[in-house]
Amino acid sequence: MKDQFPIFERKINGKELVYLDNAATTQKPNQVIEAMNDYYRLSNANVHRAVHTLAGEATEGYEECRKLLKKRFNAGRAIITSGTTEAINLVAHSWGHSNLNAGDVVVLTEMEHHSDIVPWQMLAERKSIELRYVPVSDGKLDMNAFEVALEGAKLVCVVHTSNVLGIRNPIEKIISFSKNRGAKILLDAAQAVPHELIDFKETGADFMAFSAHKMCGPTGIGALLVSEEAFKEMQPFMGGGDMIDTVTLSGSTFQADEHKFEAGTPRIAEGVGWSAALEWISKIDLLNHHQRLLSIARDVKVSLEERGMTVYSPLGPGDAAVISFTHPSIHPEDFARLLDAQGVAVRTGHHCAQPLMERLGVNGTIRASFYLYNDHNDSEKFLFAIDRVMEAML
Ligand SMILES: Cc1ncc(COP(=O)(O)O)c(C=O)c1O
């Protein structure tokens, strides 16, 4: 598959690229790069605003992305955002602003990415809502504590698949418990949609946020899927062009559909690129790749443990192939720099999940995350590079 991704033609520090930083962002296939290139070369115009041919093509190209999102994820409403972060902030500013009041409870977890913590802390400051965090114990969400935290909750925000540990949380259980208690549910699916095909309506969730760039699409674009019931309860928070129906000096009315949340010129080229990525990925057997990558990651985990590393990722059946680990004496950054010198790209640090790091009792980890184009050859080169680092440092 690597031949479909031009980045693998280049050498990094004189070595073939072993790209294992996929949880941060994935590489882009030719189709995506060419679609964006063609858009700028042949169809560039603003959307929804003019009757000329180019404007029509640009509008069609951009709206195609929404159509594909609704189809792929079986969603009635797809608001296009700049990514997962903006999608979650949108829920906080629109739904949260008008539906949460002083004393209301929002349940989060210690496993959340900062983008699913900070917007709620900011809202809590403004509206005096209560935030309850479900603890992580033995590397998993404590489901007994979750049930307790649910008491009186209005909203539950939970990461579907952890960007640090690859853990797929028991989402079905979490949603059914939350619904039974009358709470709305937001899924941070940034790390889930690259690995599994999610039927949004079937999940029963009210909001689902994710980013294109983690599933071979461009950066700068993502989506918020919204249930019909929650959509009715959302008010726009960003005003401007495109989102209005009428404007007079005494007031404005808004569009009825998703456009009311997309003020201003949208990410048109990115929409075109994401459409190409969605079409590309629709031909991929994700389940098959998921099992293949998980098996590679499990072998790597064993090899890392044999070399004295602590591996934090359980790599259970539904988990993503993400391995977070530390070495007892080599600092993660030194490790990653020496891996980079050998062409191996991994991420180090807190992975925008400082509360989880605190729970794991570390300042940071080294994270190797695998995606569709990775294979045994990559894992062998990764382990070979690890051995060279250990030779150099110990
Ligand atoms: C679980 C999770 N949530 C949210 C985000 C934020 O995504 P973005 O930076 O694309 O908005 C990420 C990105 O790493 C993530 O892994």
The ligand as a MOL file (V3000), in Angstrom:
LIG
                    3D

  0  0  0     0  0            999 V3000
M  V30 BEGIN CTAB
M  V30 COUNTS 16 16 0 0 0
M  V30 BEGIN ATOM
M  V30 1 C -8.4530 11.4300 21.2030 0
M  V30 2 C -8.2110 12.7660 20.5600 0
M  V30 3 N -9.0870 13.7490 20.7440 0
M  V30 4 C -8.9310 14.9470 20.1790 0
M  V30 5 C -7.8480 15.2360 19.4010 0
M  V30 6 C -7.7040 16.5860 18.7960 0
M  V30 7 O -7.7820 16.5050 17.4100 0
M  V30 8 P -7.4620 17.7840 16.4990 0
M  V30 9 O -6.1310 18.2990 16.9620 0
M  V30 10 O -7.4270 17.2250 15.1270 0
M  V30 11 O -8.5530 18.7560 16.7180 0
M  V30 12 C -6.8860 14.2470 19.1930 0
M  V30 13 C -5.6610 14.5360 18.4220 0
M  V30 14 O -4.6010 14.0330 18.6980 0
M  V30 15 C -7.0740 12.9810 19.7830 0
M  V30 16 O -6.1840 12.0050 19.6050 0
M  V30 END ATOM
M  V30 BEGIN BOND
M  V30 1 1 1 2
M  V30 2 1 2 3
M  V30 3 2 2 15
M  V30 4 2 3 4
M  V30 5 1 4 5
M  V30 6 1 5 6
M  V30 7 2 5 12
M  V30 8 1 6 7
M  V30 9 1 7 8
M  V30 10 2 8 9
M  V30 11 1 8 10
M  V30 12 1 8 11
M  V30 13 1 12 13
M  V30 14 1 12 15
M  V30 15 2 13 14
M  V30 16 1 15 16
M  V30 END BOND
M  V30 END CTAB
M  END
